[in-house]
């Protein structure tokens, strides 16, 4: 992305449903075009467990992700990625070398908690 996008209204931001969930399953996703992991994330009883394809292979091993909390957008429409339907977008930040660092809470919060 180049430059900054224009301003948005509060209503636009409020429609983005950012929630915390715990990774309950993580595995390599060799069918993806770009290196990725296949995740299942538990967002609590209101949202449930959702699947995601995350391009985070540079910094994260699947076994290390299970039990960790992540922040994800849970109200995008599902997206077909190879043989899998990704149901949420796990968020992160690009480092200068292109690797993605996950956006995570610095303390444990209830699964399903919404960004305040």
N, C-alpha and C positions, 0 to 999 in steps of 0.2 A: 504494500500500500504506500502510495506517495502522498505527502501532505496530510493535512487533517481534514476529515469530512466536516461538513457544515453542522451547525448546532441542531439538536433534536429537542423536542418538548418533553416535559416530565411524563406525559401520558405514553409517549413512545418508549421511554426507558422502563416504565412500570409494566409494560406488556412483556418484557423479557423476563422469563421465569428462571432465575439463577438459584439453584439449590445445591446443598451439600449432600453427598452420598458416600457410602463406603464401598470400595471395590471388593466384590465377593468372588470374582473370578477374573483371571487375566491369562491370556495365551498369545502366542505369536499368530500373525494373520498373513500367511504367505500368499494368499489369493489377492490381497490388496495391491494396487498398482505401485504405490509408494510404501516403503517400510512402515508397518503399523502393528499395533497390538489390538486384539479383540478383548473388550472389557464388558463385564456385567457389574452394574453399580446399583446398590440398594439405596433408594431415596425415601425409605420409610413407608408406612402404611397408606398414606394419601396418594403417592405416586407409584410406588412399587419398584421392582427391579427392571432397569432399562439396559439395553445393549448399546455399545459405542465402539467405533473404530477410532483409535487415537494414534497419531503419528508422533510417538514419544519414544521410539526405540533407541535413540542416541543416548539417553540418560537413564532409562528405566528398564529393569528386568521384570518380566511378569511375576515371578515369585515374590519380589519385594513390594509389589503394589497391593497384593491382597491384604485387606485390613486397613489400608490407608484411606483417608477421606479426600475427596476431590470436589471441585466446584464445576457444575455443568449447567448448560441451558437445556431445560427439559421440555420446552414447548415449541421447538422447531418441528416441522413435519418430518416423518421418517425419511431417510435417504438410503437408497440401495447402493451398497459398496461391495462389489463382487457378489458372493453368495449370501451376504449378510445385510439385514436392514438395520442401519444405525438409528437409534431412537433418541439419542441425546448428544450434545456436543460438550465434551470434556474440555475445559478451558486451560490455557497456559500462555506463556510469554516466550517469544523468540529471543535467544541470546544472539550475540554478534556472529557466532559461528553457525547459526541456523537451528541449533538444537532447541527443543521446546522444554521449558521448565513449567511444571504443573502449577496452576493456581490452587492453593490449598489453605484451609483455615489454620491459624497458628495454635489453636487450641481445639480440642474435640467439642463438637456441637451435635445435637440430635440429627440423625439422618432425616432429610427432607426439609431442614431449616432453610428458609428463604433469605437471600441477601437483603440486609436491612439498609 
